[in-house]
Amino acid sequence: MTTTSTTTYATTIDAIRDAARRIAPHAIRTPVVRCSAISERAGHPLRFKCENFQKVGAFKFRGACNAVFKLSDELARRGVVTHSSGNHAQALALAAKLRGIPAHIVMPRNAPSVKREAVEGYGGIVYPCEPTVADREATADRVVAETGGTLIPPYNHPDVIAGQGTIALEFLEECPDLGAIIVPIGGGGMISGVALAAKAVKPSIAIIAAEPANADDAARSKRAGSIQPIAAATTIADGLRTSLGSLTFPVVRDLVDEVVTVSEDEIVAAMRLVFERAKLVIEPSAAVGVAVALSRRSKAISALQQGTPVGIVLCGGNVDLDALPWSVTPPSGAAAPR
Ligand SMILES: Cc1ncc(COP(=O)(O)O)c(C=O)c1O
């Protein structure tokens, strides 16, 4: 735990450094990429931390891997449990497979079959449940009771947050001149780890949360000074539909400088620009960070000296290529896409 004079946070810089050592044999040290065309539009040199190249295609592997490898042998033998249909499910399944232990994944019955197959492909055991929070939690509790497995939630967990913080350690090692880091925010696990690590290494750095306006619980929570959960978020950025948790809210309240929201049109335009100009496959949640930079609405970034580099975490690349959010019309005479 990190403690300020009044607050204890979920994790510490020492725990994040331990996490970096723990996950190093398994996780990819992702590259940092530049793109002058997008930087020009943003008005600052941008540095993209490519977590779309991480194992399972998203940063989530860092937190899951840290949590799984930190378990004692005795606990590990009984396996791990989570309820998720997103990147955390795949990340936990792969981390468990690498440790040689079972991963029990509770997933809503209506989750796309590709997601279920991806989890099963990593050796995860899928438990279908009704698509309600109540049934997800009840099913996960039942699985924990039956298996004795350890519940590893997607963001509200100290070891998960510490694992995500390793993004910032690598980013600042490679780009010590960053003036700000933009981090997409859902439940806030990634930004909590990044903020705790980055501010410990470089206290002057600004941490900016990037959030869809259609899922603006973090913006409202920060304004209100208390968690303001969102009932039903309707954003294309499916990784960002969740609300802040008890461990992530205090970090967002105290260490995140600003939450900037963007529209659905801005998210899609940013995603397309990254495909086209940076030649990177990213999912909508990652495009939210780019959209914030392109919007030029961040006061913290405007306050930086001209020419100061700004980091953006491209948090994932798991996008359904058959359902890209813009029309793909084949040139006349070309075969239609299969
Ligand atoms: C690609 C991607 N980006 C961002 C997030 C949000 O992360 P957090 O919930 O830690 O804020 C998620 C969560 O599932 C995700 O999958």
The ligand as a Tripos MOL2 file, in Angstrom:
@<TRIPOS>MOLECULE
LIG
   16    16     1     0     0
SMALL
NO_CHARGES

@<TRIPOS>ATOM
      1 C1         -8.4410   -2.7450  -24.1060 C.3       1 LIG1
      2 C2         -8.8630   -2.2130  -22.7810 C.ar      1 LIG1
      3 N1         -8.5700   -0.9490  -22.4820 N.ar      1 LIG1
      4 C3         -8.9160   -0.4030  -21.3090 C.ar      1 LIG1
      5 C4         -9.6180   -1.1140  -20.3620 C.ar      1 LIG1
      6 C5         -9.9740   -0.4530  -19.0620 C.3       1 LIG1
      7 O1         -9.1200   -0.8600  -18.0500 O.3       1 LIG1
      8 P1         -9.4520   -0.5730  -16.5250 P.3       1 LIG1
      9 O2        -10.7530   -1.2700  -16.2400 O.co2     1 LIG1
     10 O3         -8.3220   -1.1140  -15.7670 O.co2     1 LIG1
     11 O4         -9.6230    0.9110  -16.4130 O.co2     1 LIG1
     12 C6         -9.9550   -2.4490  -20.6200 C.ar      1 LIG1
     13 C7        -10.6990   -3.2330  -19.6480 C.2       1 LIG1
     14 O5        -11.2390   -4.2810  -19.9420 O.2       1 LIG1
     15 C8         -9.5610   -3.0240  -21.8620 C.ar      1 LIG1
     16 O6         -9.8270   -4.3060  -22.1630 O.3       1 LIG1
@<TRIPOS>BOND
     1     1     2 1
     2     2     3 ar
     3     2    15 ar
     4     3     4 ar
     5     4     5 ar
     6     5     6 1
     7     5    12 ar
     8     6     7 1
     9     7     8 1
    10     8     9 2
    11     8    10 1
    12     8    11 1
    13    12    13 1
    14    12    15 ar
    15    13    14 2
    16    15    16 1
@<TRIPOS>SUBSTRUCTURE
     1 LIG1         1 GROUP 0 **** ****
